[in-house]
């Protein structure tokens, strides 16, 4: 029986199918009354941890989320997918909007130490801020090896083999446990939670704590000055000849 334990970070984000609207005061995007769901890359991370448990390679999978009370819905989704229990680090909604990768990494690092886990899974990035920093920062704070952009994960005793996607193709690395792994798109295809598992998830335990319980200060040194929508794309112009194209490009200052 495997004795390894995995912690999986899951983030509540605006659903990928929702059209994003900027607030009138340009302080952020509209979140009230907007559908939220689990970050797609976090779903992949949960799926991989659950698959390792199903193979008897991992003993327990713990899902953690940091944010307002609604984050418990995201944790319940992870529990319905197969995670064993959840941890909700409760942060008021107003403060949660200013949470950056470093603040979340501090929380995850403390939880990883507290829970004595061997594997920390994250999505490679969140679709709301696209930072792609939390996994790397968490590994740095813990001084653990990291396998980012993972497209394949294989446990080999006290090591983990990670095939990762890089600009030039694929790179294979071996990491000593404990380690941090961030999931890329091609790592797996997450399962849909079945109704019986959704019902079972309602009975699974979610521990609620404050950042202060972990000794973490969430004060950010970064403030958002303004959030603006991308400029409208202008319509194209058809030209008849190459000469016309060159003339038009000169006219608009492109050449």
C-alpha positions in Angstrom: 0.0 0.0 0.0 1.4 3.4 -1.0 2.1 5.9 1.7 2.6 8.9 -0.5 0.3 11.9 0.0 -0.6 14.5 -2.6 -1.8 18.1 -2.1 -3.6 19.6 -5.1 -4.2 23.4 -5.4 -7.5 24.3 -7.1 -8.5 27.9 -8.1 -12.0 29.3 -8.6 -12.0 31.4 -11.8 -14.6 33.0 -14.1 -15.8 30.2 -16.4 -13.9 30.0 -19.7 -17.2 30.4 -21.7 -18.1 33.7 -20.0 -17.4 37.0 -21.9 -15.3 39.1 -19.6 -16.4 42.6 -18.8 -14.3 45.4 -17.3 -15.7 47.3 -14.4 -16.7 50.9 -15.2 -14.1 52.3 -12.8 -11.4 50.0 -14.5 -10.4 48.6 -11.1 -10.9 45.0 -12.4 -13.4 42.7 -14.1 -17.0 42.1 -13.2 -17.4 39.0 -11.0 -20.8 39.6 -9.4 -23.4 37.3 -10.8 -20.9 35.7 -13.2 -20.6 32.0 -13.5 -17.4 30.6 -11.9 -15.8 27.1 -12.2 -12.5 25.3 -11.4 -9.5 26.5 -13.4 -9.2 24.0 -16.3 -5.5 23.4 -15.6 -6.3 22.7 -11.9 -8.8 20.1 -13.1 -6.0 18.3 -14.9 -3.9 18.4 -11.8 -6.7 16.9 -9.7 -7.2 14.2 -12.3 -3.6 13.2 -12.3 -3.4 13.0 -8.5 -6.6 10.9 -8.5 -5.2 8.5 -11.2 -2.1 8.0 -9.1 -4.3 7.1 -6.1 -6.4 4.7 -8.3 -3.1 3.0 -9.2 -2.3 2.6 -5.5 0.7 4.8 -5.8 -0.7 7.6 -3.6 -2.5 7.1 -0.4 -4.4 10.3 0.0 -5.3 13.3 -2.2 -6.1 16.6 -0.5 -7.6 19.5 -2.4 -6.9 23.1 -1.3 -8.3 26.4 -2.4 -7.6 30.0 -1.2 -10.3 32.6 -1.4 -13.9 33.5 -0.4 -16.6 31.1 0.9 -17.6 30.2 -2.7 -14.3 28.4 -3.1 -15.8 25.5 -1.2 -17.9 24.7 -4.3 -14.6 24.3 -6.3 -13.2 22.1 -3.5 -16.4 20.0 -3.7 -15.8 19.5 -7.4 -12.3 18.2 -6.7 -13.8 15.9 -4.0 -16.4 14.6 -6.5 -13.6 13.8 -8.9 -11.9 11.6 -6.3 -10.0 13.8 -3.8 -10.3 12.5 -0.2 -10.7 15.8 1.7 -10.4 19.5 1.3 -8.8 22.5 2.9 -10.3 26.0 2.5 -8.0 28.9 3.4 -10.7 31.5 3.7 -9.9 35.0 2.4 -12.6 37.8 2.1 -13.7 38.4 -1.4 -12.3 42.0 -1.5 -8.9 40.8 -0.3 -8.9 37.7 -2.6 -9.0 39.9 -5.7 -5.6 41.2 -4.8 -4.1 37.8 -4.1 -1.0 37.2 -6.3 1.1 34.1 -7.0 3.5 34.9 -4.1 0.8 35.1 -1.5 -0.8 31.9 -2.6 2.6 30.2 -2.8 3.3 31.1 0.8 0.0 29.5 1.8 0.6 26.3 -0.2 4.2 26.0 1.1 2.9 26.2 4.7 0.2 23.6 4.0 2.6 21.3 2.3 4.8 21.3 5.4 1.8 21.0 7.8 0.3 18.1 5.9 3.7 16.4 5.3 2.8 15.7 1.7 5.2 14.2 -0.9 3.7 15.7 -4.0 2.2 19.1 -4.7 0.2 19.3 -7.9 -0.9 22.6 -9.5 -2.2 23.7 -12.9 0.6 25.3 -14.9 -1.4 28.6 -14.8 -4.8 30.1 -14.2 -7.0 31.3 -17.1 -7.9 34.6 -15.3 -4.4 36.1 -14.7 -2.2 33.7 -16.8 0.6 34.2 -14.4 2.3 30.8 -14.5 4.2 31.6 -11.3 2.6 29.9 -8.3 4.1 26.5 -8.8 7.6 27.8 -9.3 7.4 30.2 -6.3 6.0 27.4 -4.1 8.9 25.1 -5.0 11.3 27.9 -4.3 9.8 28.6 -0.9 9.9 24.9 0.0 13.3 24.3 -1.7 11.7 21.3 -3.5 12.5 20.2 -7.0 9.9 21.2 -9.6 8.6 19.7 -12.8 6.6 22.3 -14.7 4.5 22.0 -17.9 4.1 18.3 -17.2 2.6 16.2 -20.1 3.4 12.8 -18.5 4.1 11.8 -14.9 5.5 8.5 -13.7 6.3 7.6 -10.1 9.5 5.5 -9.7 10.1 4.7 -6.0 11.3 7.8 -4.2 11.5 9.7 -7.5 9.1 11.0 -10.1 9.7 11.1 -13.8 8.2 14.2 -15.5 8.0 14.6 -19.3 7.5 18.4 -19.8 6.6 20.5 -22.8 9.2 23.0 -23.8 9.6 25.3 -26.9 11.9 22.8 -28.6 9.7 19.7 -28.0 9.7 17.5 -24.9 12.2 17.3 -22.0 12.3 14.4 -19.5 13.5 14.9 -15.9 13.6 12.9 -12.7 12.9 14.6 -9.4 13.5 13.4 -5.9 10.4 13.4 -3.7 9.0 15.6 -2.2 8.5 17.7 -5.3 6.2 20.2 -7.1 4.5 19.4 -10.4 2.5 21.7 -12.6 0.1 20.2 -15.1 0.0 21.1 -18.8 -2.9 20.6 -21.2 -1.8 17.3 -22.6 -1.2 15.5 -19.2 -4.7 14.0 -19.2 -8.3 14.5 -19.9 -10.2 15.2 -16.7 -13.2 13.0 -15.9 -16.7 14.4 -15.4 -17.9 14.0 -11.8 -20.8 11.5 -11.7 -24.0 12.2 -9.7 -23.2 9.5 -7.1 -19.7 10.9 -6.6 -21.2 14.5 -6.4 -23.5 13.2 -3.6 -20.6 11.5 -1.8 -18.5 14.6 -2.0 -21.1 16.5 0.1 -20.2 14.2 3.0 -16.4 14.6 2.7 -14.6 16.8 5.1 -13.5 20.4 4.2 -11.3 22.0 6.9 -11.6 25.8 7.0 -8.8 27.9 8.3 -7.5 31.5 8.0 -4.1 32.5 6.5 -3.1 33.7 10.0 -3.5 30.1 11.3 -0.6 29.2 9.0 1.4 32.3 10.0 1.0 33.8 6.5 0.7 37.5 5.7 -1.2 38.1 2.5 -0.3 41.7 2.1 0.6 42.4 -1.5 3.2 44.9 -2.6 1.6 45.0 -6.1 -1.4 47.2 -6.8 -3.5 47.2 -10.0 -3.6 50.7 -11.5 -6.0 50.1 -14.3 -7.7 47.2 -16.2 -8.7 48.0 -19.8 -10.3 46.0 -22.6 -8.0 45.3 -25.6 -8.5 47.8 -28.5 -11.1 46.9 -31.1 -9.6 45.3 -34.2 -9.9 47.5 -37.2 -11.4 46.1 -40.5 -8.9 45.0 -43.2 -8.5 46.6 -46.6 -8.4 44.7 -49.9 -5.9 45.8 -52.6 -5.7 44.8 -56.2 -1.9 44.6 -56.8 1.4 44.2 -55.1 2.1 47.8 -55.9 -1.1 48.9 -54.1 -0.1 46.8 -51.1 3.3 48.4 -50.8 1.8 51.9 -51.3 -0.8 51.2 -48.5 1.9 49.9 -46.1 3.9 53.1 -46.8 0.8 55.2 -46.2 0.2 53.7 -42.7 3.9 53.8 -41.8 4.6 50.1 -41.7 7.4 50.2 -44.2 
